[in-house]
Amino acid sequence: MSSPGDELSTVAGFDKGERPFILIGFPLIGAVLGWCIRPLATWASDIDPLPFGRVIDLIAGWNVVWATAVLTAVGLLAGLALALYVLHDTVTVTIGPTTLELTRGDRSTAFDRTEIDAVYVEAKRLIVLDRETAELANEPFDAHPEKLAAELRRNGYPWCDADPYASAYRRWLDGSPELSDAEHFVLRTRGKALADDDDDELADLRKELTKLGLVVRDEGNRQYWRRAR
């Protein structure tokens, strides 16, 4: 067995068994859905009134053979595109002797091992905390964490099975005196983004909270916060 630091270790955001399912299963599901569109349109065209009725009637009137072939192909390609996006969007972790690198899509971020206080996976998110317990990273991670935990421990990184600061969180209540007006404003805005399921806005607002010295976690649409050291 190689000793820590002898080589780089890479842990993808999906297990090896899940990647073929995504690459094959998503296109197949898309193809089946595409194949079903024209028969469903034929059935639905007899129901009046329906939203998008003209579109449904148009699809129902297409030639059976070529319409089925085209819609099946479109569904297959759409499923393949979705599969590639899902695989592209989840984080891949490269573990080196002194550096932890997270790659998601075309973006890579590296952290020195000495600046990391904790690494853990929670609710299919990979979270890295710094020495001040603030978040260095919070990225989607769908794989089972056992391999990641083993590789991190082998290389001397501080892996945790759960959030080591879970007991420090408090539920956010708008207007509570523990937080400043600026902090309440960001959390209030973030609450709207959380209700709208706006991932990009949530990521940006999480960074704003980090600048303010706050760490946030969610349970449904409820926000919980704690202060970094």
C-alpha positions as CSV (number, residue, x, y, z in Angstrom):
1,M,0.0,0.0,0.0
2,S,1.3,3.4,-0.9
3,S,1.9,5.9,1.9
4,P,0.2,9.2,2.2
5,G,1.4,11.8,-0.3
6,D,2.8,9.2,-2.8
7,E,0.2,10.0,-5.4
8,L,-2.8,12.0,-6.3
9,S,-6.2,10.5,-5.5
10,T,-9.4,11.5,-7.5
11,V,-12.9,10.9,-6.2
12,A,-15.7,11.8,-8.7
13,G,-19.1,13.1,-7.6
14,F,-20.8,9.9,-8.8
15,D,-19.8,6.3,-8.1
16,K,-18.5,4.3,-11.0
17,G,-21.8,2.2,-11.0
18,E,-23.9,5.4,-11.2
19,R,-22.1,7.0,-14.1
20,P,-23.1,4.3,-16.7
21,F,-26.7,4.5,-15.5
22,I,-26.8,8.3,-16.0
23,L,-25.1,8.1,-19.4
24,I,-27.3,5.3,-20.6
25,G,-30.4,5.6,-18.5
26,F,-31.1,9.3,-19.1
27,P,-31.0,9.0,-22.9
28,L,-33.2,5.9,-22.9
29,I,-35.7,7.6,-20.7
30,G,-35.7,10.6,-23.0
31,A,-36.2,8.4,-26.0
32,V,-39.2,6.6,-24.4
33,L,-40.7,10.0,-23.5
34,G,-40.1,11.2,-27.1
35,W,-41.7,8.1,-28.5
36,C,-44.8,8.6,-26.3
37,I,-45.4,12.3,-27.4
38,R,-47.3,11.6,-30.6
39,P,-49.6,8.9,-29.2
40,L,-50.3,11.2,-26.2
41,A,-51.0,14.1,-28.6
42,T,-53.4,12.0,-30.7
43,W,-55.3,11.0,-27.5
44,A,-55.2,14.5,-26.1
45,S,-56.4,16.1,-29.4
46,D,-59.9,14.6,-28.8
47,I,-60.1,16.4,-25.4
48,D,-61.5,20.0,-25.7
49,P,-60.5,22.4,-24.4
50,L,-56.8,21.9,-23.5
51,P,-53.9,24.4,-23.0
52,F,-51.7,24.5,-26.1
53,G,-54.5,22.8,-28.1
54,R,-53.2,24.0,-31.4
55,V,-49.7,22.6,-30.7
56,I,-51.2,19.2,-29.7
57,D,-53.4,19.1,-32.8
58,L,-50.3,19.9,-34.9
59,I,-48.3,17.1,-33.4
60,A,-51.2,14.7,-33.7
61,G,-51.5,15.4,-37.4
62,W,-47.8,14.6,-38.2
63,N,-46.9,11.5,-40.2
64,V,-46.7,8.6,-37.7
65,V,-43.4,7.1,-38.9
66,W,-41.2,10.2,-39.3
67,A,-42.8,12.0,-36.3
68,T,-42.2,9.1,-34.0
69,A,-38.6,8.7,-35.3
70,V,-37.9,12.5,-34.9
71,L,-39.4,12.8,-31.5
72,T,-37.7,9.7,-30.2
73,A,-34.3,11.0,-31.5
74,V,-35.0,14.4,-29.9
75,G,-35.8,12.8,-26.6
76,L,-32.7,10.6,-26.7
77,L,-30.5,13.7,-27.5
78,A,-32.2,15.7,-24.7
79,G,-31.6,12.8,-22.3
80,L,-27.9,12.6,-23.3
81,A,-27.5,16.4,-22.9
82,L,-29.0,16.2,-19.4
83,A,-26.8,13.3,-18.5
84,L,-23.6,15.2,-19.6
85,Y,-24.8,18.3,-17.7
86,V,-25.4,16.4,-14.5
87,L,-22.0,14.7,-14.7
88,H,-20.3,18.0,-15.6
89,D,-22.0,19.9,-12.8
90,T,-21.1,17.7,-9.8
91,V,-17.7,18.2,-8.1
92,T,-14.7,16.0,-8.5
93,V,-12.1,16.0,-5.7
94,T,-8.4,15.6,-6.3
95,I,-6.5,14.9,-3.1
96,G,-2.8,15.6,-3.1
97,P,-0.2,15.5,-0.3
98,T,-0.6,19.2,0.5
99,T,-3.5,20.4,-1.7
100,L,-7.2,19.6,-2.0
101,E,-8.6,20.6,-5.4
102,L,-12.3,20.8,-6.2
103,T,-13.3,20.8,-9.9
104,R,-16.9,21.5,-11.0
105,G,-17.5,22.1,-14.6
106,D,-14.8,24.4,-15.9
107,R,-13.9,25.8,-12.5
108,S,-11.2,24.5,-10.2
109,T,-10.4,25.7,-6.7
110,A,-7.4,24.5,-4.7
111,F,-7.0,24.6,-0.9
112,D,-3.8,24.1,1.1
113,R,-4.2,21.3,3.7
114,T,-3.0,23.6,6.4
115,E,-5.9,26.0,6.0
116,I,-8.6,23.3,6.2
117,D,-10.3,22.7,9.6
118,A,-12.9,20.1,8.5
119,V,-14.3,18.3,5.4
120,Y,-17.7,16.5,5.5
121,V,-20.7,15.6,3.3
122,E,-24.2,16.7,4.3
123,A,-27.4,16.5,2.3
124,K,-25.4,15.6,-0.8
125,R,-23.2,18.7,-0.5
126,L,-19.4,18.6,0.0
127,I,-18.4,21.2,2.6
128,V,-14.9,22.4,3.4
129,L,-14.3,24.6,6.4
130,D,-11.3,26.8,7.1
131,R,-9.5,27.3,10.4
132,E,-11.9,30.0,11.3
133,T,-14.8,27.5,10.7
134,A,-16.0,29.6,7.7
135,E,-16.9,27.8,4.5
136,L,-14.2,27.4,1.9
137,A,-16.5,25.4,-0.4
138,N,-20.0,24.1,-0.6
139,E,-20.6,22.0,-3.7
140,P,-22.9,19.2,-4.9
141,F,-21.6,15.7,-4.3
142,D,-23.8,12.7,-5.1
143,A,-21.4,9.8,-4.5
144,H,-21.3,7.8,-1.3
145,P,-18.8,9.6,1.0
146,E,-16.9,6.4,2.2
147,K,-14.2,6.4,-0.5
148,L,-13.7,10.2,-0.1
149,A,-13.4,9.8,3.6
150,A,-10.9,7.0,3.3
151,E,-8.7,8.9,0.8
152,L,-8.8,12.1,2.9
153,R,-7.9,10.3,6.1
154,R,-5.1,8.5,4.3
155,N,-3.6,11.8,3.2
156,G,-4.0,13.4,6.6
157,Y,-7.0,15.7,5.9
158,P,-9.5,16.4,8.8
159,W,-12.5,14.4,7.6
160,C,-15.6,14.5,9.8
161,D,-18.6,12.2,9.5
162,A,-20.9,15.1,10.3
163,D,-20.9,18.8,10.7
164,P,-18.6,19.3,13.8
165,Y,-20.4,22.6,14.6
166,A,-24.0,21.5,14.1
167,S,-24.9,22.4,17.7
168,A,-23.9,26.1,17.1
169,Y,-26.6,26.9,14.6
170,R,-29.6,28.9,15.4
171,R,-32.8,29.3,13.4
172,W,-33.0,32.6,11.5
173,L,-35.8,34.8,12.8
174,D,-36.2,38.1,10.8
175,G,-35.4,41.0,13.1
176,S,-33.7,39.1,15.9
177,P,-31.1,41.3,17.7
178,E,-28.2,38.8,17.3
179,L,-27.8,39.9,13.7
180,S,-27.2,43.2,12.0
181,D,-29.5,44.9,9.5
182,A,-27.1,43.9,6.7
183,E,-27.0,40.2,7.8
184,H,-30.8,40.2,8.0
185,F,-31.1,41.7,4.6
186,V,-28.9,39.0,3.0
187,L,-30.8,36.2,4.9
188,R,-34.1,37.7,3.9
189,T,-33.1,37.8,0.2
190,R,-31.7,34.3,0.5
191,G,-35.0,33.1,1.9
192,K,-36.7,34.3,-1.2
193,A,-34.1,32.5,-3.4
194,L,-34.5,29.4,-1.3
195,A,-38.3,29.4,-1.9
196,D,-37.7,29.9,-5.6
197,D,-35.1,27.2,-5.7
198,D,-32.7,29.6,-7.4
199,D,-29.3,27.8,-7.0
200,D,-27.2,30.5,-8.6
201,E,-28.6,33.2,-6.3
202,L,-28.2,30.9,-3.3
203,A,-24.6,30.3,-4.1
204,D,-23.9,34.1,-4.5
205,L,-25.7,34.9,-1.3
206,R,-23.8,32.2,0.6
207,K,-20.6,34.0,-0.4
208,E,-22.0,37.3,0.8
209,L,-22.8,35.7,4.2
210,T,-19.3,34.3,4.3
211,K,-17.9,37.8,3.9
212,L,-20.1,38.8,6.9
213,G,-18.7,36.0,9.0
214,L,-21.8,33.8,8.9
215,V,-22.3,30.2,7.9
216,V,-25.7,29.0,6.9
217,R,-27.5,25.7,6.5
218,D,-31.0,24.8,5.4
219,E,-33.7,22.5,6.5
220,G,-36.4,22.7,3.9
221,N,-37.1,26.4,3.5
222,R,-35.9,27.2,7.0
223,Q,-32.5,28.8,7.4
224,Y,-30.1,28.2,10.3
225,W,-27.0,30.3,10.9
226,R,-23.9,30.4,13.1
227,R,-20.9,32.7,13.3
228,A,-17.5,31.7,12.2
229,R,-14.7,32.2,14.8
